[in-house]
Amino acid sequence: TIVFVSTRDSKGFNISGYIDLEHSLRRYKTAGSKSHPWADIFAGRRRLEPNQHDLSFINWSNGRVFSNDSDNYKVIPDAVKGLCFAHKGDGSMLSIEKYITEEHPLCKFIESPKHGSTVVYDHYIRRKM
């Protein structure tokens, strides 16, 4: 599952990014400071904010952009298709532009006054490589 979040950071600046949910949850158990505070997020004490350690992150106030591969996905910027993610387990390509439709059953749009705009992209692994 990849989660796209577009929100404001604690200073009020627009930020957005793509988070590999499984990788981030696993990193929370082991890495601490480089992960999202999932216990506080699930308890409602903190907002989910993408950061420079996620698959993709942009701070719109200063134009800084980061992208990182995770254990599950390789980030592939494409001039024609836009931002794509290749799943390392089954080799399938997830083209984000292709999934931005209300009709896509594996894509869920969520609007929240607290968290901003969120899109959840579910990927079902077809086969192991």
N, CA, C and O atoms as a printed pandas DataFrame, in Angstrom:
     atom_number atom_name residue_name chain_id  residue_number  x_coord  y_coord  z_coord
0              1         N          THR        A               1    0.840   -1.187    0.000
1              2        CA          THR        A               1    0.000    0.000    0.000
2              3         C          THR        A               1    0.882    1.245    0.000
3              4         O          THR        A               1    1.823    1.364    0.784
4              5         N          ILE        A               2    0.554    2.157   -0.890
5              6        CA          ILE        A               2    1.221    3.454   -0.932
6              7         C          ILE        A               2    0.195    4.505   -0.520
7              8         O          ILE        A               2   -0.936    4.502   -1.005
8              9         N          VAL        A               3    0.595    5.399    0.371
9             10        CA          VAL        A               3   -0.286    6.462    0.849
10            11         C          VAL        A               3    0.268    7.798    0.362
11            12         O          VAL        A               3    1.421    8.136    0.628
12            13         N          PHE        A               4   -0.568    8.558   -0.355
13            14        CA          PHE        A               4   -0.205    9.920   -0.754
14            15         C          PHE        A               4   -0.852   10.872    0.234
15            16         O          PHE        A               4   -2.046   10.764    0.513
16            17         N          VAL        A               5   -0.070   11.806    0.768
17            18        CA          VAL        A               5   -0.581   12.795    1.716
18            19         C          VAL        A               5   -0.197   14.185    1.233
19            20         O          VAL        A               5    0.964   14.443    0.913
20            21         N          SER        A               6   -1.181   15.077    1.182
21            22        CA          SER        A               6   -0.946   16.485    0.884
22            23         C          SER        A               6   -1.540   17.278    2.039
23            24         O          SER        A               6   -2.753   17.272    2.245
24            25         N          THR        A               7   -0.681   17.959    2.790
25            26        CA          THR        A               7   -1.131   18.631    4.002
26            27         C          THR        A               7   -0.226   19.829    4.283
27            28         O          THR        A               7    0.576   20.217    3.434
28            29         N          ARG        A               8   -0.353   20.404    5.457
29            30        CA          ARG        A               8    0.529   21.481    5.912
30            31         C          ARG        A               8    1.372   20.951    7.060
31            32         O          ARG        A               8    0.885   20.199    7.904
32            33         N          ASP        A               9    2.649   21.351    7.085
33            34        CA          ASP        A               9    3.506   20.916    8.186
34            35         C          ASP        A               9    3.225   21.757    9.425
35            36         O          ASP        A               9    2.343   22.616    9.405
36            37         N          SER        A              10    3.961   21.520   10.494
37            38        CA          SER        A              10    3.730   22.219   11.764
38            39         C          SER        A              10    3.957   23.724   11.664
39            40         O          SER        A              10    3.476   24.476   12.511
40            41         N          LYS        A              11    4.691   24.178   10.631
41            42        CA          LYS        A              11    4.928   25.611   10.423
42            43         C          LYS        A              11    3.915   26.227    9.467
43            44         O          LYS        A              11    3.961   27.428    9.203
44            45         N          GLY        A              12    2.999   25.411    8.945
45            46        CA          GLY        A              12    1.962   25.916    8.058
46            47         C          GLY        A              12    2.289   25.852    6.576
47            48         O          GLY        A              12    1.510   26.341    5.758
48            49         N          PHE        A              13    3.427   25.260    6.206
49            50        CA          PHE        A              13    3.813   25.164    4.795
50            51         C          PHE        A              13    3.228   23.910    4.153
51            52         O          PHE        A              13    3.104   22.871    4.802
52            53         N          ASN        A              14    2.870   24.015    2.873
53            54        CA          ASN        A              14    2.339   22.868    2.139
54            55         C          ASN        A              14    3.440   21.850    1.892
55            56         O          ASN        A              14    4.538   22.191    1.451
56            57         N          ILE        A              15    3.126   20.596    2.184
57            58        CA          ILE        A              15    4.024   19.478    1.912
58            59         C          ILE        A              15    3.194   18.340    1.334
59            60         O          ILE        A              15    1.992   18.251    1.582
60            61         N          SER        A              16    3.833   17.482    0.571
61            62        CA          SER        A              16    3.144   16.294    0.077
62            63         C          SER        A              16    4.161   15.199   -0.179
63            64         O          SER        A              16    5.353   15.458   -0.348
64            65         N          GLY        A              17    3.669   13.977   -0.204
65            66        CA          GLY        A              17    4.573   12.868   -0.444
66            67         C          GLY        A              17    3.862   11.539   -0.505
67            68         O          GLY        A              17    2.689   11.414   -0.152
68            69         N          TYR        A              18    4.608   10.542   -0.967
69            70        CA          TYR        A              18    4.129    9.169   -1.066
70            71         C          TYR        A              18    4.857    8.328   -0.026
71            72         O          TYR        A              18    6.083    8.377    0.074
72            73         N          ILE        A              19    4.097    7.557    0.747
73            74        CA          ILE        A              19    4.638    6.751    1.835
74            75         C          ILE        A              19    4.366    5.276    1.549
75            76         O          ILE        A              19    3.229    4.895    1.270
76            77         N          ASP        A              20    5.401    4.452    1.617
77            78        CA          ASP        A              20    5.234    2.994    1.561
78            79         C          ASP        A              20    4.791    2.585    2.963
79            80         O          ASP        A              20    5.599    2.552    3.891
80            81         N          LEU        A              21    3.513    2.276    3.109
81            82        CA          LEU        A              21    2.942    2.043    4.433
82            83         C          LEU        A              21    3.611    0.878    5.165
83            84         O          LEU        A              21    3.984    1.020    6.329
84            85         N          GLU        A              22    3.768   -0.256    4.511
85            86        CA          GLU        A              22    4.366   -1.421    5.174
86            87         C          GLU        A              22    5.801   -1.127    5.597
87            88         O          GLU        A              22    6.201   -1.452    6.715
88            89         N          HIS        A              23    6.564   -0.519    4.716
89            90        CA          HIS        A              23    7.963   -0.188    5.011
90            91         C          HIS        A              23    8.045    0.796    6.184
91            92         O          HIS        A              23    8.898    0.652    7.060
92            93         N          SER        A              24    7.168    1.779    6.194
93            94        CA          SER        A              24    7.180    2.787    7.250
94            95         C          SER        A              24    6.785    2.191    8.605
95            96         O          SER        A              24    7.373    2.529    9.632
96            97         N          LEU        A              25    5.791    1.308    8.601
97            98        CA          LEU        A              25    5.390    0.667    9.859
98            99         C          LEU        A              25    6.511   -0.220   10.405
99           100         O          LEU        A              25    6.758   -0.241   11.611
100          101         N          ARG        A              26    7.176   -0.937    9.533
101          102        CA          ARG        A              26    8.295   -1.785    9.948
102          103         C          ARG        A              26    9.456   -0.928   10.455
103          104         O          ARG        A              26   10.101   -1.271   11.445
104          105         N          ARG        A              27    9.716    0.185    9.772
105          106        CA          ARG        A              27   10.799    1.090   10.177
106          107         C          ARG        A              27   10.497    1.714   11.538
107          108         O          ARG        A              27   11.412    1.973   12.320
108          109         N          TYR        A              28    9.216    1.955   11.823
109          110        CA          TYR        A              28    8.811    2.517   13.116
110          111         C          TYR        A              28    9.245    1.601   14.264
111          112         O          TYR        A              28    9.660    2.069   15.324
112          113         N          LYS        A              29    9.142    0.297   14.036
113          114        CA          LYS        A              29    9.527   -0.658   15.079
114          115         C          LYS        A              29   11.032   -0.671   15.326
115          116         O          LYS        A              29   11.472   -0.959   16.439
116          117         N          THR        A              30   11.829   -0.362   14.295
117          118        CA          THR        A              30   13.280   -0.509   14.425
118          119         C          THR        A              30   14.071    0.795   14.416
119          120         O          THR        A              30   15.059    0.915   15.140
120          121         N          ALA        A              31   13.654    1.776   13.609
121          122        CA          ALA        A              31   14.495    2.962   13.398
122          123         C          ALA        A              31   14.134    4.153   14.265
123          124         O          ALA        A              31   14.989    4.990   14.556
124          125         N          GLY        A              32   12.890    4.241   14.677
125          126        CA          GLY        A              32   12.502    5.349   15.532
126          127         C          GLY        A              32   12.480    6.700   14.852
127          128         O          GLY        A              32   11.470    7.060   14.248
128          129         N          SER        A              33   13.561    7.462   14.928
129          130        CA          SER        A              33   13.573    8.863   14.508
130          131         C          SER        A              33   13.333    9.081   13.018
131          132         O          SER        A              33   12.834   10.139   12.635
132          133         N          LYS        A              34   13.670    8.115   12.166
133          134        CA          LYS        A              34   13.476    8.302   10.732
134          135         C          LYS        A              34   12.106    7.815   10.260
135          136         O          LYS        A              34   11.846    7.760    9.058
136          137         N          SER        A              35   11.247    7.469   11.185
137          138        CA          SER        A              35    9.941    6.958   10.788
138          139         C          SER        A              35    8.835    7.881   11.297
139          140         O          SER        A              35    9.078    8.832   12.041
140          141         N          HIS        A              36    7.644    7.574   10.880
141          142        CA          HIS        A              36    6.477    8.321   11.345
142          143         C          HIS        A              36    6.091    7.816   12.734
143          144         O          HIS        A              36    6.254    6.631   13.023
144          145         N          PRO        A              37    5.581    8.697   13.600
145          146        CA          PRO        A              37    5.187    8.277   14.951
146          147         C          PRO        A              37    3.825    7.574   14.912
147          148         O          PRO        A              37    2.813    8.144   15.321
148          149         N          TRP        A              38    3.809    6.336   14.419
149          150        CA          TRP        A              38    2.545    5.647   14.140
150          151         C          TRP        A              38    1.659    5.482   15.364
151          152         O          TRP        A              38    0.440    5.603   15.244
152          153         N          ALA        A              39    2.213    5.214   16.524
153          154        CA          ALA        A              39    1.376    5.053   17.719
154          155         C          ALA        A              39    0.598    6.342   17.987
155          156         O          ALA        A              39   -0.596    6.292   18.279
156          157         N          ASP        A              40    1.259    7.483   17.890
157          158        CA          ASP        A              40    0.588    8.771   18.104
158          159         C          ASP        A              40   -0.377    9.109   16.972
159          160         O          ASP        A              40   -1.421    9.715   17.212
160          161         N          ILE        A              41   -0.041    8.728   15.748
161          162        CA          ILE        A              41   -0.929    8.986   14.605
162          163         C          ILE        A              41   -2.211    8.184   14.756
163          164         O          ILE        A              41   -3.304    8.730   14.603
164          165         N          PHE        A              42   -2.089    6.883   15.060
165          166        CA          PHE        A              42   -3.279    6.040   15.220
166          167         C          PHE        A              42   -4.113    6.452   16.425
167          168         O          PHE        A              42   -5.331    6.275   16.420
168          169         N          ALA        A              43   -3.472    7.001   17.461
169          170        CA          ALA        A              43   -4.194    7.459   18.651
170          171         C          ALA        A              43   -4.826    8.832   18.444
171          172         O          ALA        A              43   -5.600    9.287   19.285
172          173         N          GLY        A              44   -4.503    9.500   17.329
173          174        CA          GLY        A              44   -5.077   10.810   17.040
174          175         C          GLY        A              44   -4.331   11.973   17.658
175          176         O          GLY        A              44   -4.806   13.107   17.598
176          177         N          ARG        A              45   -3.181   11.723   18.245
177          178        CA          ARG        A              45   -2.405   12.796   18.878
178          179         C          ARG        A              45   -1.511   13.536   17.897
179          180         O          ARG        A              45   -1.118   14.673   18.161
180          181         N          ARG        A              46   -1.179   12.908   16.758
181          182        CA          ARG        A              46   -0.307   13.519   15.743
182          183         C          ARG        A              46   -0.928   13.333   14.371
183          184         O          ARG        A              46   -1.733   12.427   14.152
184          185         N          ARG        A              47   -0.539   14.207   13.448
185          186        CA          ARG        A              47   -0.986   14.092   12.060
186          187         C          ARG        A              47    0.049   13.319   11.259
187          188         O          ARG        A              47    1.237   13.328   11.581
188          189         N          LEU        A              48   -0.413   12.656   10.219
189          190        CA          LEU        A              48    0.505   11.985    9.309
190          191         C          LEU        A              48    1.071   13.027    8.359
191          192         O          LEU        A              48    0.332   13.636    7.586
192          193         N          GLU        A              49    2.378   13.232    8.416
193          194        CA          GLU        A              49    3.064   14.172    7.531
194          195         C          GLU        A              49    4.178   13.434    6.803
195          196         O          GLU        A              49    5.028   12.818    7.446
196          197         N          PRO        A              50    4.191   13.482    5.472
197          198        CA          PRO        A              50    5.297   12.849    4.750
198          199         C          PRO        A              50    6.605   13.562    5.083
199          200         O          PRO        A              50    6.606   14.729    5.474
200          201         N          ASN        A              51    7.721   12.842    4.922
201          202        CA          ASN        A              51    9.022   13.452    5.190
202          203         C          ASN        A              51   10.045   12.997    4.154
203          204         O          ASN        A              51    9.735   12.184    3.283
204          205         N          GLN        A              52   11.245   13.513    4.250
205          206        CA          GLN        A              52   12.282   13.272    3.240
206          207         C          GLN        A              52   12.766   11.828    3.197
207          208         O          GLN        A              52   13.540   11.479    2.306
208          209         N          HIS        A              53   12.342   10.982    4.117
209          210        CA          HIS        A              53   12.742    9.578    4.121
210          211         C          HIS        A              53   11.729    8.688    3.407
211          212         O          HIS        A              53   11.959    7.487    3.263
212          213         N          ASP        A              54   10.615    9.257    2.959
213          214        CA          ASP        A              54    9.566    8.485    2.290
214          215         C          ASP        A              54    9.894    8.255    0.818
215          216         O          ASP        A              54   10.924    8.713    0.324
216          217         N          LEU        A              55    9.001    7.534    0.114
217          218        CA          LEU        A              55    9.210    7.269   -1.310
218          219         C          LEU        A              55    9.431    8.562   -2.080
219          220         O          LEU        A              55   10.339    8.660   -2.905
220          221         N          SER        A              56    8.596    9.546   -1.806
221          222        CA          SER        A              56    8.703   10.842   -2.466
222          223         C          SER        A              56    8.210   11.907   -1.499
223          224         O          SER        A              56    7.263   11.681   -0.745
224          225         N          PHE        A              57    8.855   13.065   -1.521
225          226        CA          PHE        A              57    8.477   14.155   -0.625
226          227         C          PHE        A              57    8.799   15.477   -1.298
227          228         O          PHE        A              57    9.854   15.630   -1.913
228          229         N          ILE        A              58    7.884   16.432   -1.179
229          230        CA          ILE        A              58    8.157   17.784   -1.665
230          231         C          ILE        A              58    7.674   18.797   -0.633
231          232         O          ILE        A              58    6.564   18.702   -0.111
232          233         N          ASN        A              59    8.538   19.765   -0.357
233          234        CA          ASN        A              59    8.188   20.904    0.472
234          235         C          ASN        A              59    7.916   22.043   -0.500
235          236         O          ASN        A              59    8.839   22.564   -1.128
236          237         N          TRP        A              60    6.659   22.427   -0.622
237          238        CA          TRP        A              60    6.259   23.387   -1.650
238          239         C          TRP        A              60    6.762   24.797   -1.367
239          240         O          TRP        A              60    6.830   25.610   -2.289
240          241         N          SER        A              61    7.119   25.115   -0.117
241          242        CA          SER        A              61    7.589   26.471    0.184
242          243         C          SER        A              61    9.010   26.716   -0.316
243          244         O          SER        A              61    9.338   27.830   -0.724
244          245         N          ASN        A              62    9.855   25.688   -0.289
245          246        CA          ASN        A              62   11.233   25.885   -0.743
246          247         C          ASN        A              62   11.580   25.047   -1.978
247          248         O          ASN        A              62   12.700   25.123   -2.484
248          249         N          GLY        A              63   10.630   24.254   -2.459
249          250        CA          GLY        A              63   10.842   23.475   -3.677
250          251         C          GLY        A              63   11.756   22.274   -3.523
251          252         O          GLY        A              63   12.154   21.672   -4.520
252          253         N          ARG        A              64   12.094   21.916   -2.298
253          254        CA          ARG        A              64   12.971   20.751   -2.092
254          255         C          ARG        A              64   12.198   19.467   -2.353
255          256         O          ARG        A              64   11.088   19.278   -1.856
256          257         N          VAL        A              65   12.808   18.586   -3.145
257          258        CA          VAL        A              65   12.191   17.319   -3.523
258          259         C          VAL        A              65   13.137   16.181   -3.154
259          260         O          VAL        A              65   14.342   16.255   -3.397
260          261         N          PHE        A              66   12.579   15.139   -2.569
261          262        CA          PHE        A              66   13.346   13.948   -2.213
262          263         C          PHE        A              66   12.630   12.730   -2.763
263          264         O          PHE        A              66   11.401   12.709   -2.832
264          265         N          SER        A              67   13.387   11.715   -3.156
265          266        CA          SER        A              67   12.786   10.424   -3.490
266          267         C          SER        A              67   13.730    9.328   -3.025
267          268         O          SER        A              67   14.952    9.457   -3.102
268          269         N          ASN        A              68   13.142    8.261   -2.546
269          270        CA          ASN        A              68   13.907    7.143   -1.990
270          271         C          ASN        A              68   13.224    5.837   -2.353
271          272         O          ASN        A              68   11.998    5.737   -2.292
272          273         N          ASP        A              69   13.993    4.854   -2.722
273          274        CA          ASP        A              69   13.443    3.516   -2.886
274          275         C          ASP        A              69   13.199    2.940   -1.493
275          276         O          ASP        A              69   13.888    3.294   -0.536
276          277         N          SER        A              70   12.217    2.054   -1.390
277          278        CA          SER        A              70   11.966    1.352   -0.133
278          279         C          SER        A              70   12.272   -0.124   -0.340
279          280         O          SER        A              70   12.711   -0.528   -1.417
280          281         N          ASP        A              71   12.041   -0.920    0.682
281          282        CA          ASP        A              71   12.231   -2.363    0.535
282          283         C          ASP        A              71   11.231   -2.953   -0.456
283          284         O          ASP        A              71   11.483   -4.009   -1.036
284          285         N          ASN        A              72   10.096   -2.276   -0.653
285          286        CA          ASN        A              72    9.025   -2.793   -1.504
286          287         C          ASN        A              72    8.947   -2.150   -2.881
287          288         O          ASN        A              72    8.528   -2.802   -3.838
288          289         N          TYR        A              73    9.343   -0.882   -3.004
289          290        CA          TYR        A              73    9.151   -0.144   -4.251
290          291         C          TYR        A              73   10.414    0.575   -4.698
291          292         O          TYR        A              73   11.205    1.050   -3.883
292          293         N          LYS        A              74   10.582    0.642   -6.006
293          294        CA          LYS        A              74   11.622    1.461   -6.628
294          295         C          LYS        A              74   10.916    2.665   -7.250
295          296         O          LYS        A              74    9.944    2.495   -7.985
296          297         N          VAL        A              75   11.388    3.870   -6.967
297          298        CA          VAL        A              75   10.802    5.097   -7.504
298          299         C          VAL        A              75   11.334    5.316   -8.919
299          300         O          VAL        A              75   12.544    5.310   -9.147
300          301         N          ILE        A              76   10.406    5.511   -9.870
301          302        CA          ILE        A              76   10.793    5.718  -11.264
302          303         C          ILE        A              76   10.088    6.963  -11.800
303          304         O          ILE        A              76    8.907    6.901  -12.141
304          305         N          PRO        A              77   10.800    8.096  -11.880
305          306        CA          PRO        A              77   10.198    9.275  -12.507
306          307         C          PRO        A              77   10.183    9.074  -14.020
307          308         O          PRO        A              77   11.187    8.673  -14.607
308          309         N          ASP        A              78    9.052    9.352  -14.643
309          310        CA          ASP        A              78    8.902    9.150  -16.084
310          311         C          ASP        A              78    8.334   10.426  -16.688
311          312         O          ASP        A              78    7.319   10.935  -16.214
312          313         N          ALA        A              79    8.972   10.945  -17.723
313          314        CA          ALA        A              79    8.544   12.204  -18.344
314          315         C          ALA        A              79    7.148   12.104  -18.944
315          316         O          ALA        A              79    6.435   13.106  -19.003
316          317         N          VAL        A              80    6.746   10.934  -19.386
317          318        CA          VAL        A              80    5.435   10.762  -20.016
318          319         C          VAL        A              80    4.379   10.331  -19.003
319          320         O          VAL        A              80    3.303   10.925  -18.942
320          321         N          LYS        A              81    4.675    9.308  -18.210
321          322        CA          LYS        A              81    3.704    8.735  -17.274
322          323         C          LYS        A              81    3.655    9.451  -15.934
323          324         O          LYS        A              81    2.714    9.251  -15.166
324          325         N          GLY        A              82    4.637   10.272  -15.639
325          326        CA          GLY        A              82    4.707   10.908  -14.333
326          327         C          GLY        A              82    5.445   10.016  -13.351
327          328         O          GLY        A              82    6.307    9.230  -13.743
328          329         N          LEU        A              83    5.112   10.136  -12.094
329          330        CA          LEU        A              83    5.782    9.355  -11.062
330          331         C          LEU        A              83    5.252    7.924  -11.064
331          332         O          LEU        A              83    4.042    7.701  -11.016
332          333         N          CYS        A              84    6.168    6.955  -11.119
333          334        CA          CYS        A              84    5.799    5.539  -11.120
334          335         C          CYS        A              84    6.560    4.831  -10.007
335          336         O          CYS        A              84    7.625    5.271   -9.573
336          337         N          PHE        A              85    5.985    3.729   -9.563
337          338        CA          PHE        A              85    6.632    2.896   -8.560
338          339         C          PHE        A              85    6.647    1.465   -9.074
339          340         O          PHE        A              85    5.605    0.939   -9.465
340          341         N          ALA        A              86    7.811    0.831   -9.079
341          342        CA          ALA        A              86    7.929   -0.566   -9.483
342          343         C          ALA        A              86    7.970   -1.418   -8.221
343          344         O          ALA        A              86    8.838   -1.236   -7.367
344          345         N          HIS        A              87    7.025   -2.351   -8.108
345          346        CA          HIS        A              87    7.007   -3.232   -6.943
346          347         C          HIS        A              87    8.136   -4.243   -7.075
347          348         O          HIS        A              87    8.242   -4.929   -8.091
348          349         N          LYS        A              88    8.972   -4.337   -6.063
349          350        CA          LYS        A              88   10.145   -5.208   -6.126
350          351         C          LYS        A              88    9.787   -6.690   -6.007
351          352         O          LYS        A              88   10.574   -7.548   -6.409
352          353         N          GLY        A              89    8.619   -6.999   -5.464
353          354        CA          GLY        A              89    8.236   -8.393   -5.275
354          355         C          GLY        A              89    7.694   -9.060   -6.512
355          356         O          GLY        A              89    8.043  -10.204   -6.801
356          357         N          ASP        A              90    6.835   -8.359   -7.259
357          358        CA          ASP        A              90    6.240   -8.987   -8.445
358          359         C          ASP        A              90    6.595   -8.276   -9.746
359          360         O          ASP        A              90    6.177   -8.703  -10.823
360          361         N          GLY        A              91    7.364   -7.193   -9.652
361          362        CA          GLY        A              91    7.828   -6.503  -10.848
362          363         C          GLY        A              91    6.809   -5.616  -11.522
363          364         O          GLY        A              91    7.111   -5.007  -12.548
364          365         N          SER        A              92    5.600   -5.526  -10.973
365          366        CA          SER        A              92    4.574   -4.713  -11.624
366          367         C          SER        A              92    4.843   -3.226  -11.420
367          368         O          SER        A              92    5.415   -2.810  -10.412
368          369         N          MET        A              93    4.415   -2.440  -12.402
369          370        CA          MET        A              93    4.610   -0.994  -12.393
370          371         C          MET        A              93    3.312   -0.321  -11.945
371          372         O          MET        A              93    2.247   -0.580  -12.504
372          373         N          LEU        A              94    3.409    0.534  -10.945
373          374        CA          LEU        A              94    2.266    1.292  -10.461
374          375         C          LEU        A              94    2.432    2.714  -10.967
375          376         O          LEU        A              94    3.248    3.476  -10.448
376          377         N          SER        A              95    1.654    3.067  -11.984
377          378        CA          SER        A              95    1.685    4.415  -12.543
378          379         C          SER        A              95    0.605    5.224  -11.844
379          380         O          SER        A              95   -0.585    4.965  -12.024
380          381         N          ILE        A              96    1.012    6.194  -11.052
381          382        CA          ILE        A              96    0.069    6.946  -10.232
382          383         C          ILE        A              96   -0.995    7.635  -11.077
383          384         O          ILE        A              96   -2.167    7.624  -10.700
384          385         N          GLU        A              97   -0.629    8.230  -12.202
385          386        CA          GLU        A              97   -1.607    8.912  -13.059
386          387         C          GLU        A              97   -2.733    7.972  -13.473
387          388         O          GLU        A              97   -3.888    8.387  -13.570
388          389         N          LYS        A              98   -2.400    6.713  -13.717
389          390        CA          LYS        A              98   -3.394    5.722  -14.127
390          391         C          LYS        A              98   -4.431    5.485  -13.031
391          392         O          LYS        A              98   -5.580    5.149  -13.320
392          393         N          TYR        A              99   -4.027    5.659  -11.784
393          394        CA          TYR        A              99   -4.905    5.349  -10.668
394          395         C          TYR        A              99   -5.726    6.537  -10.179
395          396         O          TYR        A              99   -6.556    6.373   -9.286
396          397         N          ILE        A             100   -5.522    7.711  -10.729
397          398        CA          ILE        A             100   -6.236    8.879  -10.232
398          399         C          ILE        A             100   -7.599    8.991  -10.909
399          400         O          ILE        A             100   -7.838    9.887  -11.718
400          401         N          THR        A             101   -8.473    8.072  -10.564
401          402        CA          THR        A             101   -9.867    8.100  -11.006
402          403         C          THR        A             101  -10.716    7.563   -9.873
403          404         O          THR        A             101  -10.280    6.690   -9.121
404          405         N          GLU        A             102  -11.902    8.070   -9.750
405          406        CA          GLU        A             102  -12.814    7.591   -8.715
406          407         C          GLU        A             102  -13.236    6.148   -8.974
407          408         O          GLU        A             102  -13.626    5.438   -8.047
408          409         N          GLU        A             103  -13.161    5.710  -10.239
409          410        CA          GLU        A             103  -13.632    4.379  -10.591
410          411         C          GLU        A             103  -12.649    3.276  -10.217
411          412         O          GLU        A             103  -13.030    2.107  -10.168
412          413         N          HIS        A             104  -11.407    3.622   -9.954
413          414        CA          HIS        A             104  -10.409    2.584   -9.680
414          415         C          HIS        A             104  -10.678    1.963   -8.308
415          416         O          HIS        A             104  -10.650    2.669   -7.299
416          417         N          PRO        A             105  -10.937    0.657   -8.256
417          418        CA          PRO        A             105  -11.333    0.027   -6.991
418          419         C          PRO        A             105  -10.215   -0.069   -5.955
419          420         O          PRO        A             105  -10.496   -0.274   -4.774
420          421         N          LEU        A             106   -8.969    0.073   -6.365
421          422        CA          LEU        A             106   -7.861   -0.054   -5.423
422          423         C          LEU        A             106   -7.309    1.297   -4.989
423          424         O          LEU        A             106   -6.225    1.373   -4.411
424          425         N          CYS        A             107   -8.053    2.357   -5.265
425          426        CA          CYS        A             107   -7.629    3.712   -4.944
426          427         C          CYS        A             107   -8.722    4.377   -4.107
427          428         O          CYS        A             107   -9.871    4.453   -4.541
428          429         N          LYS        A             108   -8.374    4.855   -2.917
429          430        CA          LYS        A             108   -9.359    5.454   -2.022
430          431         C          LYS        A             108   -8.957    6.888   -1.695
431          432         O          LYS        A             108   -7.864    7.129   -1.183
432          433         N          PHE        A             109   -9.849    7.845   -1.993
433          434        CA          PHE        A             109   -9.627    9.258   -1.695
434          435         C          PHE        A             109  -10.200    9.572   -0.316
435          436         O          PHE        A             109  -11.317    9.164    0.004
436          437         N          ILE        A             110   -9.436   10.297    0.497
437          438        CA          ILE        A             110   -9.894   10.673    1.832
438          439         C          ILE        A             110   -9.563   12.146    2.053
439          440         O          ILE        A             110   -8.416   12.561    1.892
440          441         N          GLU        A             111  -10.570   12.929    2.419
441          442        CA          GLU        A             111  -10.369   14.340    2.779
442          443         C          GLU        A             111  -10.596   14.473    4.276
443          444         O          GLU        A             111  -11.566   13.934    4.810
444          445         N          SER        A             112   -9.714   15.182    4.950
445          446        CA          SER        A             112   -9.826   15.356    6.387
446          447         C          SER        A             112   -9.375   16.756    6.763
447          448         O          SER        A             112   -8.329   17.210    6.299
448          449         N          PRO        A             113  -10.146   17.453    7.601
449          450        CA          PRO        A             113   -9.699   18.773    8.051
450          451         C          PRO        A             113   -8.387   18.688    8.843
451          452         O          PRO        A             113   -7.587   19.623    8.823
452          453         N          LYS        A             114   -8.173   17.582    9.528
453          454        CA          LYS        A             114   -6.964   17.422   10.333
454          455         C          LYS        A             114   -5.768   16.970    9.495
455          456         O          LYS        A             114   -4.664   17.485    9.671
456          457         N          HIS        A             115   -5.975   16.013    8.584
457          458        CA          HIS        A             115   -4.866   15.410    7.844
458          459         C          HIS        A             115   -4.703   15.937    6.427
459          460         O          HIS        A             115   -3.699   15.624    5.788
460          461         N          GLY        A             116   -5.633   16.715    5.907
461          462        CA          GLY        A             116   -5.539   17.199    4.532
462          463         C          GLY        A             116   -6.059   16.161    3.560
463          464         O          GLY        A             116   -6.939   15.371    3.900
464          465         N          SER        A             117   -5.523   16.157    2.360
465          466        CA          SER        A             117   -5.941   15.210    1.326
466          467         C          SER        A             117   -5.053   13.973    1.369
467          468         O          SER        A             117   -3.829   14.066    1.453
468          469         N          THR        A             118   -5.695   12.824    1.310
469          470        CA          THR        A             118   -4.970   11.558    1.342
470          471         C          THR        A             118   -5.546   10.636    0.285
471          472         O          THR        A             118   -6.761   10.575    0.095
472          473         N          VAL        A             119   -4.669    9.921   -0.401
473          474        CA          VAL        A             119   -5.095    8.899   -1.356
474          475         C          VAL        A             119   -4.356    7.623   -0.990
475          476         O          VAL        A             119   -3.136    7.628   -0.823
476          477         N          VAL        A             120   -5.100    6.532   -0.868
477          478        CA          VAL        A             120   -4.514    5.237   -0.536
478          479         C          VAL        A             120   -4.549    4.372   -1.789
479          480         O          VAL        A             120   -5.613    4.129   -2.358
480          481         N          TYR        A             121   -3.379    3.911   -2.211
481          482        CA          TYR        A             121   -3.243    3.047   -3.387
482          483         C          TYR        A             121   -2.895    1.646   -2.899
483          484         O          TYR        A             121   -1.794    1.418   -2.397
484          485         N          ASP        A             122   -3.824    0.712   -3.045
485          486        CA          ASP        A             122   -3.546   -0.674   -2.667
486          487         C          ASP        A             122   -2.969   -1.424   -3.847
487          488         O          ASP        A             122   -3.432   -1.281   -4.978
488          489         N          HIS        A             123   -1.960   -2.221   -3.575
489          490        CA          HIS        A             123   -1.358   -3.066   -4.612
490          491         C          HIS        A             123   -1.403   -4.505   -4.129
491          492         O          HIS        A             123   -0.876   -4.830   -3.065
492          493         N          TYR        A             124   -2.033   -5.359   -4.915
493          494        CA          TYR        A             124   -2.074   -6.780   -4.587
494          495         C          TYR        A             124   -0.961   -7.479   -5.346
495          496         O          TYR        A             124   -0.893   -7.401   -6.572
496          497         N          ILE        A             125   -0.096   -8.157   -4.623
497          498        CA          ILE        A             125    1.048   -8.831   -5.233
498          499         C          ILE        A             125    0.546  -10.013   -6.051
499          500         O          ILE        A             125   -0.185  -10.867   -5.551
500          501         N          ARG        A             126    0.955  -10.047   -7.323
501          502        CA          ARG        A             126    0.490  -11.089   -8.239
502          503         C          ARG        A             126    1.301  -12.360   -8.136
503          504         O          ARG        A             126    0.738  -13.454   -8.146
504          505         N          ARG        A             127    2.590  -12.239   -8.039
505          506        CA          ARG        A             127    3.457  -13.418   -7.960
506          507         C          ARG        A             127    4.778  -13.000   -7.332
507          508         O          ARG        A             127    5.163  -11.832   -7.388
508          509         N          LYS        A             128    5.443  -13.931   -6.756
509          510        CA          LYS        A             128    6.768  -13.661   -6.188
510          511         C          LYS        A             128    7.812  -13.848   -7.264
511          512         O          LYS        A             128    7.711  -14.765   -8.080
512          513         N          MET        A             129    8.817  -12.988   -7.276
513          514        CA          MET        A             129    9.906  -13.126   -8.245
514          515         C          MET        A             129   11.107  -13.752   -7.581
515          516         O          MET        A             129   12.135  -13.955   -8.229
